[in-house]
Amino acid sequence: MITVFNRREIFVTRDLTALRKRTDELTAKGIEYKVVTNSLGSPDRYHSLPGIKAENAYEYKVYINKKNY
């Protein structure tokens, strides 16, 4: 189980393709991971930030257990 106390950030991206590639690699190696998603605006389309492209509106952080680093 990955918690805030035993995790290490290994990857940060806004690209879903890159995220999928990294998580597939971790799965193939049998490494447990956690993805945390941060939004730049509200998920409601009427309250999003103007000028932000939809593909750049989310940031994905991948964490693994420190013992697997």
Secondary structure, DSSP 8 states (H G I E B T S, - for coil): ---TTSEEEEEEES-HHHHHHHHHHHHHTT--EEEEEEESS-SSGGGS-TT--GGGSEEEEEEEEGGG-
